[in-house]
Amino acid sequence: MIRKPPKRLAGWGRGRRSLAGQLMDVRACSELIGGTEDQIRSRAAHGLLPYRKWAGRVVFLRPEIMEFLEALPGVSLADARANAAARRGE
């Protein structure tokens, strides 16, 4: 017998997911950092961003990401966000 996946309910799988603002999925992390979802996945796969595996999914902890970004040499976090917004045309 072949099992079918459960039907999606209205509103499922849309928008970013976060748990109390601390545990973020790829979409939420991309909005925080200012890159695309593919860039975030690639950087996590290459070990350039701190991530965790939870129930088979890649998740990011906001404090770890903020600490990582603040430790980078060069541009401050506020400047990096302003640069990303300028690239998006905001």
JOSUL-V199363 format. One record per pair of residues at least 12 apart in sequence whose C-alpha atoms are under 8 Angstrom apart, sorted by the first residue. I is the first residue (numbers start at 1). GAP is how many residues later the second one is. If there is no record, write none. Layout:
i/gap
I/GAP
I/GAP
This chain:
i/gap
15/12
16/12
21/41
22/39
22/40
22/41
23/36
23/37
23/38
23/39
24/35
24/36
24/37
24/38
25/33
25/34
25/35
26/14
26/15
26/32
26/33
26/34
29/31
33/48
34/47
34/50
34/51
35/49
49/16
49/19
50/14
50/15
50/18
